Amino acid sequence: MKTFTLEEAKQDLDKVLEHATEGGTVILIGDNDQAYKLVSTILPKKGTRKAGRLKGKIKITDEFYEPLPEFEPYTK
């Protein structure tokens, strides 16, 4: 774990990111001694979307279209 002030991190961002990328944790110390934790992670790739993939798996009954009792005063 390495600690940097925000000013140090701004001046040498490559060094900060390199340490995080190597699996290290980086603590950034800001104004009023507020700390920020920077941890490297790999985001999962998004799968391809396919139209109609859920067709037939979701059923909406006629009850869905009936007015809600909470809104009855507004519908008169």
N, CA, C and O atoms as a Tripos MOL2 file, in Angstrom:
@<TRIPOS>MOLECULE
protein
  304   303    76     0     0
PROTEIN
NO_CHARGES

@<TRIPOS>ATOM
      1 N           0.8560   -1.1670    0.0000 N.3       1 MET1
      2 CA          0.0000    0.0000    0.0000 C.3       1 MET1
      3 C           0.9000    1.2270    0.0000 C.2       1 MET1
      4 O           1.8460    1.3250    0.7820 O.2       1 MET1
      5 N           0.5870    2.1620   -0.8930 N.am      2 LYS2
      6 CA          1.3280    3.4160   -0.9610 C.3       2 LYS2
      7 C           0.3770    4.5660   -0.7140 C.2       2 LYS2
      8 O          -0.8100    4.5000   -1.0340 O.2       2 LYS2
      9 N           0.9250    5.6240   -0.1370 N.am      3 THR3
     10 CA          0.1370    6.8050    0.1760 C.3       3 THR3
     11 C           0.7070    8.0000   -0.5700 C.2       3 THR3
     12 O           1.9170    8.2290   -0.5730 O.2       3 THR3
     13 N          -0.1810    8.7570   -1.2000 N.am      4 PHE4
     14 CA          0.1980    9.9620   -1.9310 C.3       4 PHE4
     15 C          -0.7450   11.0870   -1.5340 C.2       4 PHE4
     16 O          -1.9010   10.8410   -1.1900 O.2       4 PHE4
     17 N          -0.2610   12.3020   -1.5810 N.am      5 THR5
     18 CA         -1.1700   13.4370   -1.4530 C.3       5 THR5
     19 C          -1.7980   13.6510   -2.8210 C.2       5 THR5
     20 O          -1.2990   13.1390   -3.8230 O.2       5 THR5
     21 N          -2.8750   14.3940   -2.8660 N.am      6 LEU6
     22 CA         -3.5160   14.6500   -4.1640 C.3       6 LEU6
     23 C          -2.5800   15.3940   -5.0990 C.2       6 LEU6
     24 O          -2.5770   15.1420   -6.3040 O.2       6 LEU6
     25 N          -1.7890   16.3060   -4.5580 N.am      7 GLU7
     26 CA         -0.8380   17.0630   -5.3930 C.3       7 GLU7
     27 C           0.2130   16.1310   -5.9870 C.2       7 GLU7
     28 O           0.5400   16.2470   -7.1680 O.2       7 GLU7
     29 N           0.7490   15.2030   -5.1830 N.am      8 GLU8
     30 CA          1.7220   14.2380   -5.6940 C.3       8 GLU8
     31 C           1.1040   13.3580   -6.7700 C.2       8 GLU8
     32 O           1.7350   13.0670   -7.7860 O.2       8 GLU8
     33 N          -0.1220   12.9410   -6.5430 N.am      9 ALA9
     34 CA         -0.8100   12.0810   -7.5110 C.3       9 ALA9
     35 C          -1.0510   12.8130   -8.8270 C.2       9 ALA9
     36 O          -0.9400   12.2200   -9.9000 O.2       9 ALA9
     37 N          -1.3810   14.0990   -8.7460 N.am     10 LYS10
     38 CA         -1.5980   14.8800   -9.9680 C.3      10 LYS10
     39 C          -0.3140   15.0130  -10.7640 C.2      10 LYS10
     40 O          -0.3350   14.9580  -11.9940 O.2      10 LYS10
     41 N           0.8040   15.1880  -10.0700 N.am     11 GLN11
     42 CA          2.0810   15.3960  -10.7460 C.3      11 GLN11
     43 C           2.6230   14.1040  -11.3490 C.2      11 GLN11
     44 O           3.2760   14.1370  -12.3930 O.2      11 GLN11
     45 N           2.3630   12.9730  -10.7100 N.am     12 ASP12
     46 CA          2.9220   11.7090  -11.1840 C.3      12 ASP12
     47 C           1.8450   10.6300  -11.2480 C.2      12 ASP12
     48 O           1.9570    9.5860  -10.6040 O.2      12 ASP12
     49 N           0.8100   10.8940  -12.0270 N.am     13 LEU13
     50 CA         -0.3260    9.9800  -12.1370 C.3      13 LEU13
     51 C           0.0940    8.6190  -12.6740 C.2      13 LEU13
     52 O          -0.4440    7.5950  -12.2530 O.2      13 LEU13
     53 N           1.0590    8.5970  -13.6090 N.am     14 ASP14
     54 CA          1.5070    7.3190  -14.1710 C.3      14 ASP14
     55 C           2.0500    6.3970  -13.0760 C.2      14 ASP14
     56 O           1.7720    5.1980  -13.0860 O.2      14 ASP14
     57 N           2.8110    6.9380  -12.1490 N.am     15 LYS15
     58 CA          3.3840    6.1430  -11.0640 C.3      15 LYS15
     59 C           2.2810    5.5930  -10.1600 C.2      15 LYS15
     60 O           2.3390    4.4380   -9.7380 O.2      15 LYS15
     61 N           1.2840    6.4170   -9.8660 N.am     16 VAL16
     62 CA          0.1640    6.0000   -9.0170 C.3      16 VAL16
     63 C          -0.6120    4.8730   -9.6900 C.2      16 VAL16
     64 O          -0.9050    3.8550   -9.0630 O.2      16 VAL16
     65 N          -0.9410    5.0540  -10.9560 N.am     17 LEU17
     66 CA         -1.7080    4.0380  -11.6810 C.3      17 LEU17
     67 C          -0.9150    2.7500  -11.8740 C.2      17 LEU17
     68 O          -1.4800    1.6570  -11.8400 O.2      17 LEU17
     69 N           0.3820    2.8790  -12.0740 N.am     18 GLU18
     70 CA          1.2250    1.6930  -12.2280 C.3      18 GLU18
     71 C           1.2030    0.8580  -10.9440 C.2      18 GLU18
     72 O           1.1030   -0.3680  -10.9950 O.2      18 GLU18
     73 N           1.2950    1.5240   -9.8090 N.am     19 HIS19
     74 CA          1.2610    0.7960   -8.5300 C.3      19 HIS19
     75 C          -0.0920    0.0940   -8.3480 C.2      19 HIS19
     76 O          -0.1380   -1.0530   -7.9050 O.2      19 HIS19
     77 N          -1.1730    0.7670   -8.6820 N.am     20 ALA20
     78 CA         -2.5030    0.1680   -8.5520 C.3      20 ALA20
     79 C          -2.6680   -0.9980   -9.5240 C.2      20 ALA20
     80 O          -3.2710   -2.0130   -9.1760 O.2      20 ALA20
     81 N          -2.1400   -0.8590  -10.7330 N.am     21 THR21
     82 CA         -2.2600   -1.9010  -11.7510 C.3      21 THR21
     83 C          -1.5090   -3.1600  -11.3450 C.2      21 THR21
     84 O          -1.9250   -4.2690  -11.6810 O.2      21 THR21
     85 N          -0.4140   -2.9970  -10.6310 N.am     22 GLU22
     86 CA          0.3750   -4.1450  -10.1890 C.3      22 GLU22
     87 C          -0.2740   -4.8760   -9.0180 C.2      22 GLU22
     88 O           0.2950   -5.8300   -8.4860 O.2      22 GLU22
     89 N          -1.4580   -4.4330   -8.6200 N.am     23 GLY23
     90 CA         -2.1720   -5.1090   -7.5450 C.3      23 GLY23
     91 C          -2.0650   -4.3980   -6.2120 C.2      23 GLY23
     92 O          -2.6140   -4.8640   -5.2140 O.2      23 GLY23
     93 N          -1.3740   -3.2890   -6.1830 N.am     24 GLY24
     94 CA         -1.2270   -2.5470   -4.9450 C.3      24 GLY24
     95 C          -2.4050   -1.6300   -4.6950 C.2      24 GLY24
     96 O          -3.1410   -1.2700   -5.6130 O.2      24 GLY24
     97 N          -2.5680   -1.2630   -3.4530 N.am     25 THR25
     98 CA         -3.6140   -0.3240   -3.0670 C.3      25 THR25
     99 C          -2.9770    1.0410   -2.9000 C.2      25 THR25
    100 O          -1.8940    1.1650   -2.3300 O.2      25 THR25
    101 N          -3.6480    2.0590   -3.3970 N.am     26 VAL26
    102 CA         -3.1390    3.4240   -3.2980 C.3      26 VAL26
    103 C          -4.1010    4.2360   -2.4490 C.2      26 VAL26
    104 O          -5.3100    4.2170   -2.6820 O.2      26 VAL26
    105 N          -3.5720    4.9420   -1.4750 N.am     27 ILE27
    106 CA         -4.3600    5.8350   -0.6440 C.3      27 ILE27
    107 C          -3.9860    7.2600   -1.0280 C.2      27 ILE27
    108 O          -2.8140    7.6320   -0.9800 O.2      27 ILE27
    109 N          -4.9740    8.0500   -1.4050 N.am     28 LEU28
    110 CA         -4.7500    9.4560   -1.7400 C.3      28 LEU28
    111 C          -5.2590   10.3000   -0.5810 C.2      28 LEU28
    112 O          -6.4030   10.1550   -0.1490 O.2      28 LEU28
    113 N          -4.4080   11.1760   -0.0850 N.am     29 ILE29
    114 CA         -4.7640   12.0420    1.0240 C.3      29 ILE29
    115 C          -5.0950   13.4190    0.4630 C.2      29 ILE29
    116 O          -4.2560   14.0700   -0.1590 O.2      29 ILE29
    117 N          -6.3340   13.8510    0.6940 N.am     30 GLY30
    118 CA         -6.7950   15.1330    0.1760 C.3      30 GLY30
    119 C          -6.8130   16.2060    1.2320 C.2      30 GLY30
    120 O          -6.1810   16.0840    2.2810 O.2      30 GLY30
    121 N          -7.5430   17.2560    0.9420 N.am     31 ASP31
    122 CA         -7.6850   18.3600    1.8720 C.3      31 ASP31
    123 C          -8.3800   17.8820    3.1390 C.2      31 ASP31
    124 O          -9.1940   16.9590    3.1000 O.2      31 ASP31
    125 N          -8.0580   18.5080    4.2470 N.am     32 ASN32
    126 CA         -8.6450   18.1630    5.5500 C.3      32 ASN32
    127 C          -8.4270   16.6990    5.9080 C.2      32 ASN32
    128 O          -9.2470   16.1000    6.6040 O.2      32 ASN32
    129 N          -7.3300   16.1230    5.4370 N.am     33 ASP33
    130 CA         -6.9550   14.7340    5.7130 C.3      33 ASP33
    131 C          -8.0160   13.7170    5.2970 C.2      33 ASP33
    132 O          -8.1030   12.6410    5.8880 O.2      33 ASP33
    133 N          -8.8080   14.0410    4.3020 N.am     34 GLN34
    134 CA         -9.7750   13.0840    3.7650 C.3      34 GLN34
    135 C          -9.0140   12.0990    2.8800 C.2      34 GLN34
    136 O          -8.1940   12.5070    2.0580 O.2      34 GLN34
    137 N          -9.2800   10.8170    3.0450 N.am     35 ALA35
    138 CA         -8.5500    9.7860    2.3150 C.3      35 ALA35
    139 C          -9.4290    9.1460    1.2460 C.2      35 ALA35
    140 O         -10.6350    8.9750    1.4270 O.2      35 ALA35
    141 N          -8.7980    8.8000    0.1330 N.am     36 TYR36
    142 CA         -9.4660    8.1150   -0.9730 C.3      36 TYR36
    143 C          -8.6660    6.8590   -1.2790 C.2      36 TYR36
    144 O          -7.4390    6.9110   -1.3610 O.2      36 TYR36
    145 N          -9.3400    5.7460   -1.4470 N.am     37 LYS37
    146 CA         -8.6850    4.4740   -1.7240 C.3      37 LYS37
    147 C          -8.8310    4.1560   -3.2050 C.2      37 LYS37
    148 O          -9.9410    4.1570   -3.7380 O.2      37 LYS37
    149 N          -7.7210    3.8860   -3.8630 N.am     38 LEU38
    150 CA         -7.7110    3.5780   -5.2900 C.3      38 LEU38
    151 C          -7.2650    2.1340   -5.4590 C.2      38 LEU38
    152 O          -6.1550    1.7660   -5.0730 O.2      38 LEU38
    153 N          -8.1490    1.3140   -6.0440 N.am     39 VAL39
    154 CA         -7.8550   -0.0990   -6.2460 C.3      39 VAL39
    155 C          -8.1200   -0.4380   -7.7070 C.2      39 VAL39
    156 O          -9.1520   -0.0630   -8.2630 O.2      39 VAL39
    157 N          -7.1950   -1.1380   -8.3150 N.am     40 SER40
    158 CA         -7.3380   -1.5260   -9.7130 C.3      40 SER40
    159 C          -8.2840   -2.7180   -9.8310 C.2      40 SER40
    160 O          -8.2490   -3.6290   -9.0040 O.2      40 SER40
    161 N          -9.1140   -2.7090  -10.8450 N.am     41 THR41
    162 CA        -10.0110   -3.8340  -11.1010 C.3      41 THR41
    163 C         -10.1940   -3.9820  -12.6070 C.2      41 THR41
    164 O          -9.9990   -3.0330  -13.3660 O.2      41 THR41
    165 N         -10.5610   -5.1510  -13.0130 N.am     42 ILE42
    166 CA        -10.8160   -5.4040  -14.4350 C.3      42 ILE42
    167 C         -12.3230   -5.5250  -14.6130 C.2      42 ILE42
    168 O         -12.9640   -6.3610  -13.9770 O.2      42 ILE42
    169 N         -12.8780   -4.6980  -15.4690 N.am     43 LEU43
    170 CA        -14.3190   -4.7280  -15.7140 C.3      43 LEU43
    171 C         -14.6530   -5.8730  -16.6610 C.2      43 LEU43
    172 O         -13.9390   -6.0930  -17.6390 O.2      43 LEU43
    173 N         -15.7210   -6.5980  -16.3850 N.am     44 PRO44
    174 CA        -16.0990   -7.6820  -17.2870 C.3      44 PRO44
    175 C         -16.5860   -7.1180  -18.6200 C.2      44 PRO44
    176 O         -17.1800   -6.0420  -18.6820 O.2      44 PRO44
    177 N         -16.3210   -7.8660  -19.6700 N.am     45 LYS45
    178 CA        -16.7770   -7.4340  -20.9910 C.3      45 LYS45
    179 C         -18.2820   -7.6070  -21.0720 C.2      45 LYS45
    180 O         -18.8460   -8.5770  -20.5660 O.2      45 LYS45
    181 N         -18.9120   -6.6520  -21.7150 N.am     46 LYS46
    182 CA        -20.3530   -6.7440  -21.9010 C.3      46 LYS46
    183 C         -20.6320   -7.7160  -23.0440 C.2      46 LYS46
    184 O         -19.9670   -7.6970  -24.0800 O.2      46 LYS46
    185 N         -21.6250   -8.5570  -22.8250 N.am     47 GLY47
    186 CA        -22.0160   -9.5000  -23.8690 C.3      47 GLY47
    187 C         -22.8140   -8.7810  -24.9450 C.2      47 GLY47
    188 O         -23.2900   -7.6640  -24.7450 O.2      47 GLY47
    189 N         -22.9480   -9.4230  -26.0590 N.am     48 THR48
    190 CA        -23.7250   -8.8260  -27.1310 C.3      48 THR48
    191 C         -25.2080   -8.9690  -26.8120 C.2      48 THR48
    192 O         -25.6520   -9.9890  -26.2850 O.2      48 THR48
    193 N         -25.9490   -7.9450  -27.1380 N.am     49 ARG49
    194 CA        -27.3890   -7.9620  -26.8990 C.3      49 ARG49
    195 C         -28.0830   -8.5490  -28.1140 C.2      49 ARG49
    196 O         -27.6890   -8.3200  -29.2580 O.2      49 ARG49
    197 N         -29.1210   -9.3090  -27.8300 N.am     50 LYS50
    198 CA        -29.8600   -9.9230  -28.9230 C.3      50 LYS50
    199 C         -31.3390   -9.5900  -28.7360 C.2      50 LYS50
    200 O         -31.9220   -9.9000  -27.6970 O.2      50 LYS50
    201 N         -31.9300   -8.9700  -29.7230 N.am     51 ALA51
    202 CA        -33.3380   -8.5940  -29.6510 C.3      51 ALA51
    203 C         -34.2100   -9.8460  -29.5820 C.2      51 ALA51
    204 O         -34.0010  -10.8100  -30.3180 O.2      51 ALA51
    205 N         -35.1970   -9.8080  -28.6770 N.am     52 GLY52
    206 CA        -36.1490  -10.8940  -28.5710 C.3      52 GLY52
    207 C         -35.6810  -12.0660  -27.7300 C.2      52 GLY52
    208 O         -36.3270  -13.1140  -27.7260 O.2      52 GLY52
    209 N         -34.5850  -11.9160  -27.0250 N.am     53 ARG53
    210 CA        -34.0360  -13.0180  -26.2420 C.3      53 ARG53
    211 C         -34.9740  -13.4760  -25.1170 C.2      53 ARG53
    212 O         -34.9730  -14.6490  -24.7450 O.2      53 ARG53
    213 N         -35.7680  -12.5530  -24.5830 N.am     54 LEU54
    214 CA        -36.6840  -12.8900  -23.4900 C.3      54 LEU54
    215 C         -38.1210  -13.0980  -23.9640 C.2      54 LEU54
    216 O         -39.0380  -13.2020  -23.1490 O.2      54 LEU54
    217 N         -38.3140  -13.1580  -25.2610 N.am     55 LYS55
    218 CA        -39.6610  -13.3170  -25.7980 C.3      55 LYS55
    219 C         -40.2980  -14.5970  -25.2620 C.2      55 LYS55
    220 O         -39.7130  -15.6780  -25.3260 O.2      55 LYS55
    221 N         -41.5150  -14.4450  -24.7330 N.am     56 GLY56
    222 CA        -42.2400  -15.5870  -24.2040 C.3      56 GLY56
    223 C         -41.9290  -15.8920  -22.7450 C.2      56 GLY56
    224 O         -42.5780  -16.7550  -22.1540 O.2      56 GLY56
    225 N         -40.9630  -15.2170  -22.1520 N.am     57 LYS57
    226 CA        -40.5990  -15.4780  -20.7540 C.3      57 LYS57
    227 C         -41.2640  -14.5050  -19.7910 C.2      57 LYS57
    228 O         -41.2970  -14.7550  -18.5860 O.2      57 LYS57
    229 N         -41.7930  -13.4010  -20.3040 N.am     58 ILE58
    230 CA        -42.4660  -12.4110  -19.4650 C.3      58 ILE58
    231 C         -43.9180  -12.3510  -19.9030 C.2      58 ILE58
    232 O         -44.2240  -12.1900  -21.0840 O.2      58 ILE58
    233 N         -44.8150  -12.4850  -18.9190 N.am     59 LYS59
    234 CA        -46.2430  -12.4380  -19.2290 C.3      59 LYS59
    235 C         -46.8710  -11.3050  -18.4450 C.2      59 LYS59
    236 O         -46.6800  -11.1980  -17.2340 O.2      59 LYS59
    237 N         -47.6170  -10.4610  -19.1340 N.am     60 ILE60
    238 CA        -48.3350   -9.3540  -18.5060 C.3      60 ILE60
    239 C         -49.8190   -9.6850  -18.5700 C.2      60 ILE60
    240 O         -50.3900   -9.8610  -19.6460 O.2      60 ILE60
    241 N         -50.4260   -9.7630  -17.3990 N.am     61 THR61
    242 CA        -51.8490  -10.1010  -17.3380 C.3      61 THR61
    243 C         -52.6840   -8.8430  -17.5440 C.2      61 THR61
    244 O         -52.1620   -7.7280  -17.5060 O.2      61 THR61
    245 N         -53.9850   -9.0290  -17.7640 N.am     62 ASP62
    246 CA        -54.8860   -7.8960  -17.9490 C.3      62 ASP62
    247 C         -54.9670   -7.0370  -16.6860 C.2      62 ASP62
    248 O         -55.2640   -5.8450  -16.7650 O.2      62 ASP62
    249 N         -54.7100   -7.6280  -15.5410 N.am     63 GLU63
    250 CA        -54.7320   -6.8990  -14.2740 C.3      63 GLU63
    251 C         -53.7150   -5.7460  -14.2730 C.2      63 GLU63
    252 O         -53.9110   -4.7470  -13.5810 O.2      63 GLU63
    253 N         -52.6610   -5.8830  -15.0260 N.am     64 PHE64
    254 CA        -51.6330   -4.8520  -15.1130 C.3      64 PHE64
    255 C         -52.2030   -3.5260  -15.6260 C.2      64 PHE64
    256 O         -51.7590   -2.4560  -15.2100 O.2      64 PHE64
    257 N         -53.1730   -3.5940  -16.5160 N.am     65 TYR65
    258 CA        -53.7270   -2.3980  -17.1440 C.3      65 TYR65
    259 C         -54.8810   -1.7850  -16.3660 C.2      65 TYR65
    260 O         -55.3750   -0.7210  -16.7380 O.2      65 TYR65
    261 N         -55.3220   -2.4390  -15.2900 N.am     66 GLU66
    262 CA        -56.4150   -1.8800  -14.4850 C.3      66 GLU66
    263 C         -55.8910   -0.7090  -13.6590 C.2      66 GLU66
    264 O         -54.7340   -0.7110  -13.2370 O.2      66 GLU66
    265 N         -56.7620    0.3120  -13.4220 N.am     67 PRO67
    266 CA        -56.3130    1.4700  -12.6470 C.3      67 PRO67
    267 C         -55.9810    1.0900  -11.2040 C.2      67 PRO67
    268 O         -56.6150    0.2130  -10.6170 O.2      67 PRO67
    269 N         -54.9930    1.7540  -10.6530 N.am     68 LEU68
    270 CA        -54.6050    1.5060   -9.2640 C.3      68 LEU68
    271 C         -55.5760    2.2130   -8.3240 C.2      68 LEU68
    272 O         -55.9910    3.3390   -8.6000 O.2      68 LEU68
    273 N         -55.9420    1.5650   -7.2160 N.am     69 PRO69
    274 CA        -56.8880    2.1830   -6.2840 C.3      69 PRO69
    275 C         -56.3540    3.4980   -5.6930 C.2      69 PRO69
    276 O         -57.1420    4.3880   -5.3730 O.2      69 PRO69
    277 N         -55.0430    3.6310   -5.5460 N.am     70 GLU70
    278 CA        -54.4650    4.8480   -4.9780 C.3      70 GLU70
    279 C         -54.7310    6.0870   -5.8390 C.2      70 GLU70
    280 O         -54.7510    7.2100   -5.3350 O.2      70 GLU70
    281 N         -54.9340    5.8670   -7.1530 N.am     71 PHE71
    282 CA        -55.1380    6.9810   -8.0660 C.3      71 PHE71
    283 C         -56.6150    7.2440   -8.3700 C.2      71 PHE71
    284 O         -56.9310    8.1040   -9.1930 O.2      71 PHE71
    285 N         -57.5110    6.5180   -7.7200 N.am     72 GLU72
    286 CA        -58.9510    6.6740   -7.9720 C.3      72 GLU72
    287 C         -59.4290    8.1090   -7.7720 C.2      72 GLU72
    288 O         -60.2320    8.5790   -8.5770 O.2      72 GLU72
    289 N         -58.9750    8.8420   -6.7290 N.am     73 PRO73
    290 CA        -59.4420   10.2310   -6.5820 C.3      73 PRO73
    291 C         -59.0470   11.1350   -7.7570 C.2      73 PRO73
    292 O         -59.7250   12.1250   -8.0300 O.2      73 PRO73
    293 N         -57.9870   10.8090   -8.4320 N.am     74 TYR74
    294 CA        -57.5100   11.6390   -9.5490 C.3      74 TYR74
    295 C         -58.1950   11.3220  -10.8760 C.2      74 TYR74
    296 O         -58.0980   12.1020  -11.8240 O.2      74 TYR74
    297 N         -58.8740   10.2040  -10.9500 N.am     75 THR75
    298 CA        -59.4750    9.7930  -12.2150 C.3      75 THR75
    299 C         -60.9390   10.2050  -12.3410 C.2      75 THR75
    300 O         -61.5690    9.9500  -13.3670 O.2      75 THR75
    301 N         -61.4790   10.8360  -11.3080 N.am     76 LYS76
    302 CA        -62.8900   11.2460  -11.3510 C.3      76 LYS76
    303 C         -63.0230   12.6560  -11.8540 C.2      76 LYS76
    304 O         -64.1360   13.1720  -11.9580 O.2      76 LYS76
@<TRIPOS>BOND
     1     1     2 1
     2     2     3 1
     3     3     4 2
     4     3     5 am
     5     5     6 1
     6     6     7 1
     7     7     8 2
     8     7     9 am
     9     9    10 1
    10    10    11 1
    11    11    12 2
    12    11    13 am
    13    13    14 1
    14    14    15 1
    15    15    16 2
    16    15    17 am
    17    17    18 1
    18    18    19 1
    19    19    20 2
    20    19    21 am
    21    21    22 1
    22    22    23 1
    23    23    24 2
    24    23    25 am
    25    25    26 1
    26    26    27 1
    27    27    28 2
    28    27    29 am
    29    29    30 1
    30    30    31 1
    31    31    32 2
    32    31    33 am
    33    33    34 1
    34    34    35 1
    35    35    36 2
    36    35    37 am
    37    37    38 1
    38    38    39 1
    39    39    40 2
    40    39    41 am
    41    41    42 1
    42    42    43 1
    43    43    44 2
    44    43    45 am
    45    45    46 1
    46    46    47 1
    47    47    48 2
    48    47    49 am
    49    49    50 1
    50    50    51 1
    51    51    52 2
    52    51    53 am
    53    53    54 1
    54    54    55 1
    55    55    56 2
    56    55    57 am
    57    57    58 1
    58    58    59 1
    59    59    60 2
    60    59    61 am
    61    61    62 1
    62    62    63 1
    63    63    64 2
    64    63    65 am
    65    65    66 1
    66    66    67 1
    67    67    68 2
    68    67    69 am
    69    69    70 1
    70    70    71 1
    71    71    72 2
    72    71    73 am
    73    73    74 1
    74    74    75 1
    75    75    76 2
    76    75    77 am
    77    77    78 1
    78    78    79 1
    79    79    80 2
    80    79    81 am
    81    81    82 1
    82    82    83 1
    83    83    84 2
    84    83    85 am
    85    85    86 1
    86    86    87 1
    87    87    88 2
    88    87    89 am
    89    89    90 1
    90    90    91 1
    91    91    92 2
    92    91    93 am
    93    93    94 1
    94    94    95 1
    95    95    96 2
    96    95    97 am
    97    97    98 1
    98    98    99 1
    99    99   100 2
   100    99   101 am
   101   101   102 1
   102   102   103 1
   103   103   104 2
   104   103   105 am
   105   105   106 1
   106   106   107 1
   107   107   108 2
   108   107   109 am
   109   109   110 1
   110   110   111 1
   111   111   112 2
   112   111   113 am
   113   113   114 1
   114   114   115 1
   115   115   116 2
   116   115   117 am
   117   117   118 1
   118   118   119 1
   119   119   120 2
   120   119   121 am
   121   121   122 1
   122   122   123 1
   123   123   124 2
   124   123   125 am
   125   125   126 1
   126   126   127 1
   127   127   128 2
   128   127   129 am
   129   129   130 1
   130   130   131 1
   131   131   132 2
   132   131   133 am
   133   133   134 1
   134   134   135 1
   135   135   136 2
   136   135   137 am
   137   137   138 1
   138   138   139 1
   139   139   140 2
   140   139   141 am
   141   141   142 1
   142   142   143 1
   143   143   144 2
   144   143   145 am
   145   145   146 1
   146   146   147 1
   147   147   148 2
   148   147   149 am
   149   149   150 1
   150   150   151 1
   151   151   152 2
   152   151   153 am
   153   153   154 1
   154   154   155 1
   155   155   156 2
   156   155   157 am
   157   157   158 1
   158   158   159 1
   159   159   160 2
   160   159   161 am
   161   161   162 1
   162   162   163 1
   163   163   164 2
   164   163   165 am
   165   165   166 1
   166   166   167 1
   167   167   168 2
   168   167   169 am
   169   169   170 1
   170   170   171 1
   171   171   172 2
   172   171   173 am
   173   173   174 1
   174   174   175 1
   175   175   176 2
   176   175   177 am
   177   177   178 1
   178   178   179 1
   179   179   180 2
   180   179   181 am
   181   181   182 1
   182   182   183 1
   183   183   184 2
   184   183   185 am
   185   185   186 1
   186   186   187 1
   187   187   188 2
   188   187   189 am
   189   189   190 1
   190   190   191 1
   191   191   192 2
   192   191   193 am
   193   193   194 1
   194   194   195 1
   195   195   196 2
   196   195   197 am
   197   197   198 1
   198   198   199 1
   199   199   200 2
   200   199   201 am
   201   201   202 1
   202   202   203 1
   203   203   204 2
   204   203   205 am
   205   205   206 1
   206   206   207 1
   207   207   208 2
   208   207   209 am
   209   209   210 1
   210   210   211 1
   211   211   212 2
   212   211   213 am
   213   213   214 1
   214   214   215 1
   215   215   216 2
   216   215   217 am
   217   217   218 1
   218   218   219 1
   219   219   220 2
   220   219   221 am
   221   221   222 1
   222   222   223 1
   223   223   224 2
   224   223   225 am
   225   225   226 1
   226   226   227 1
   227   227   228 2
   228   227   229 am
   229   229   230 1
   230   230   231 1
   231   231   232 2
   232   231   233 am
   233   233   234 1
   234   234   235 1
   235   235   236 2
   236   235   237 am
   237   237   238 1
   238   238   239 1
   239   239   240 2
   240   239   241 am
   241   241   242 1
   242   242   243 1
   243   243   244 2
   244   243   245 am
   245   245   246 1
   246   246   247 1
   247   247   248 2
   248   247   249 am
   249   249   250 1
   250   250   251 1
   251   251   252 2
   252   251   253 am
   253   253   254 1
   254   254   255 1
   255   255   256 2
   256   255   257 am
   257   257   258 1
   258   258   259 1
   259   259   260 2
   260   259   261 am
   261   261   262 1
   262   262   263 1
   263   263   264 2
   264   263   265 am
   265   265   266 1
   266   266   267 1
   267   267   268 2
   268   267   269 am
   269   269   270 1
   270   270   271 1
   271   271   272 2
   272   271   273 am
   273   273   274 1
   274   274   275 1
   275   275   276 2
   276   275   277 am
   277   277   278 1
   278   278   279 1
   279   279   280 2
   280   279   281 am
   281   281   282 1
   282   282   283 1
   283   283   284 2
   284   283   285 am
   285   285   286 1
   286   286   287 1
   287   287   288 2
   288   287   289 am
   289   289   290 1
   290   290   291 1
   291   291   292 2
   292   291   293 am
   293   293   294 1
   294   294   295 1
   295   295   296 2
   296   295   297 am
   297   297   298 1
   298   298   299 1
   299   299   300 2
   300   299   301 am
   301   301   302 1
   302   302   303 1
   303   303   304 2
@<TRIPOS>SUBSTRUCTURE
     1 MET1         2 RESIDUE 1 A MET
     2 LYS2         6 RESIDUE 1 A LYS
     3 THR3        10 RESIDUE 1 A THR
     4 PHE4        14 RESIDUE 1 A PHE
     5 THR5        18 RESIDUE 1 A THR
     6 LEU6        22 RESIDUE 1 A LEU
     7 GLU7        26 RESIDUE 1 A GLU
     8 GLU8        30 RESIDUE 1 A GLU
     9 ALA9        34 RESIDUE 1 A ALA
    10 LYS10       38 RESIDUE 1 A LYS
    11 GLN11       42 RESIDUE 1 A GLN
    12 ASP12       46 RESIDUE 1 A ASP
    13 LEU13       50 RESIDUE 1 A LEU
    14 ASP14       54 RESIDUE 1 A ASP
    15 LYS15       58 RESIDUE 1 A LYS
    16 VAL16       62 RESIDUE 1 A VAL
    17 LEU17       66 RESIDUE 1 A LEU
    18 GLU18       70 RESIDUE 1 A GLU
    19 HIS19       74 RESIDUE 1 A HIS
    20 ALA20       78 RESIDUE 1 A ALA
    21 THR21       82 RESIDUE 1 A THR
    22 GLU22       86 RESIDUE 1 A GLU
    23 GLY23       90 RESIDUE 1 A GLY
    24 GLY24       94 RESIDUE 1 A GLY
    25 THR25       98 RESIDUE 1 A THR
    26 VAL26      102 RESIDUE 1 A VAL
    27 ILE27      106 RESIDUE 1 A ILE
    28 LEU28      110 RESIDUE 1 A LEU
    29 ILE29      114 RESIDUE 1 A ILE
    30 GLY30      118 RESIDUE 1 A GLY
    31 ASP31      122 RESIDUE 1 A ASP
    32 ASN32      126 RESIDUE 1 A ASN
    33 ASP33      130 RESIDUE 1 A ASP
    34 GLN34      134 RESIDUE 1 A GLN
    35 ALA35      138 RESIDUE 1 A ALA
    36 TYR36      142 RESIDUE 1 A TYR
    37 LYS37      146 RESIDUE 1 A LYS
    38 LEU38      150 RESIDUE 1 A LEU
    39 VAL39      154 RESIDUE 1 A VAL
    40 SER40      158 RESIDUE 1 A SER
    41 THR41      162 RESIDUE 1 A THR
    42 ILE42      166 RESIDUE 1 A ILE
    43 LEU43      170 RESIDUE 1 A LEU
    44 PRO44      174 RESIDUE 1 A PRO
    45 LYS45      178 RESIDUE 1 A LYS
    46 LYS46      182 RESIDUE 1 A LYS
    47 GLY47      186 RESIDUE 1 A GLY
    48 THR48      190 RESIDUE 1 A THR
    49 ARG49      194 RESIDUE 1 A ARG
    50 LYS50      198 RESIDUE 1 A LYS
    51 ALA51      202 RESIDUE 1 A ALA
    52 GLY52      206 RESIDUE 1 A GLY
    53 ARG53      210 RESIDUE 1 A ARG
    54 LEU54      214 RESIDUE 1 A LEU
    55 LYS55      218 RESIDUE 1 A LYS
    56 GLY56      222 RESIDUE 1 A GLY
    57 LYS57      226 RESIDUE 1 A LYS
    58 ILE58      230 RESIDUE 1 A ILE
    59 LYS59      234 RESIDUE 1 A LYS
    60 ILE60      238 RESIDUE 1 A ILE
    61 THR61      242 RESIDUE 1 A THR
    62 ASP62      246 RESIDUE 1 A ASP
    63 GLU63      250 RESIDUE 1 A GLU
    64 PHE64      254 RESIDUE 1 A PHE
    65 TYR65      258 RESIDUE 1 A TYR
    66 GLU66      262 RESIDUE 1 A GLU
    67 PRO67      266 RESIDUE 1 A PRO
    68 LEU68      270 RESIDUE 1 A LEU
    69 PRO69      274 RESIDUE 1 A PRO
    70 GLU70      278 RESIDUE 1 A GLU
    71 PHE71      282 RESIDUE 1 A PHE
    72 GLU72      286 RESIDUE 1 A GLU
    73 PRO73      290 RESIDUE 1 A PRO
    74 TYR74      294 RESIDUE 1 A TYR
    75 THR75      298 RESIDUE 1 A THR
    76 LYS76      302 RESIDUE 1 A LYS
